[in-house]
Amino acid sequence: MKNEQFAPSFLKIDPNNKIPALLDAGFSVFESGAILIYLAKKHQQFWASDSAERIKPLRWMFFQAGSQGPMLGQAHYNFGNSRTKKSIMGSSVTVKKPIGFTA
Ligand SMILES: N[C@@H](CCC(=O)N[C@@H](CS)C(=O)NCC(=O)O)C(=O)O
């Protein structure tokens, strides 16, 4: 439903009004990284018992959540407003590299 995350009832699931978020048997989990860890641990998949192996995907998950995600969000917003390739080209390499811009 459009704008569902702004409904007062959704605040009980995610106090920040963001999606994704999930409600599992009355327990709320928000932030995509926390959701992935929650599901991996719950279903015992993608959660290696060896701590070094477990860290490998978490490195990329934190990179996405802390660097790429916010920067891509800004680039997408700027690109959406200006509709120019220049708005992407002015972004950092963190944004350009995963979407194929190298210059
Ligand atoms: N750090 C959050 C970002 C979530 C996020 O920004 N979600 C967007 C949709 S992809 C959203 O809910 N935007 C609505 C808003 O910011 O008001 C996560 O990884 O879950």
The ligand as an SDF file (V2000), in Angstrom:
LIG
                    3D

 20 19  0  0  0  0  0  0  0  0999 V2000
   19.2230    1.8290    6.0340 N   0  0  0  0  0  0  0  0  0  0  0  0
   17.8980    1.3800    5.6720 C   0  0  0  0  0  0  0  0  0  0  0  0
   17.4030    2.1760    4.4880 C   0  0  0  0  0  0  0  0  0  0  0  0
   15.9400    1.9640    4.2730 C   0  0  0  0  0  0  0  0  0  0  0  0
   15.3690    2.9540    3.2730 C   0  0  0  0  0  0  0  0  0  0  0  0
   15.9410    4.0360    3.0300 O   0  0  0  0  0  0  0  0  0  0  0  0
   14.2150    2.5830    2.7010 N   0  0  0  0  0  0  0  0  0  0  0  0
   13.5520    3.4480    1.7720 C   0  0  0  0  0  0  0  0  0  0  0  0
   12.9810    2.6290    0.6330 C   0  0  0  0  0  0  0  0  0  0  0  0
   14.2150    1.6980   -0.1800 S   0  0  0  0  0  0  0  0  0  0  0  0
   12.4050    4.1660    2.4490 C   0  0  0  0  0  0  0  0  0  0  0  0
   11.7210    3.5960    3.2720 O   0  0  0  0  0  0  0  0  0  0  0  0
   12.1990    5.4300    2.0740 N   0  0  0  0  0  0  0  0  0  0  0  0
   11.1010    6.2010    2.5490 C   0  0  0  0  0  0  0  0  0  0  0  0
   11.5520    7.3750    3.3610 C   0  0  0  0  0  0  0  0  0  0  0  0
   12.7670    7.5340    3.5790 O   0  0  0  0  0  0  0  0  0  0  0  0
   10.6920    8.1340    3.7780 O   0  0  0  0  0  0  0  0  0  0  0  0
   17.9240   -0.1180    5.3770 C   0  0  0  0  0  0  0  0  0  0  0  0
   18.9540   -0.5880    4.9020 O   0  0  0  0  0  0  0  0  0  0  0  0
   16.9080   -0.7980    5.6090 O   0  0  0  0  0  0  0  0  0  0  0  0
  1  2  1  0
  2  3  1  0
  2 18  1  0
  3  4  1  0
  4  5  1  0
  5  6  2  0
  5  7  1  0
  7  8  1  0
  8  9  1  0
  8 11  1  0
  9 10  1  0
 11 12  2  0
 11 13  1  0
 13 14  1  0
 14 15  1  0
 15 16  2  0
 15 17  1  0
 18 19  2  0
 18 20  1  0
M  END
$$$$
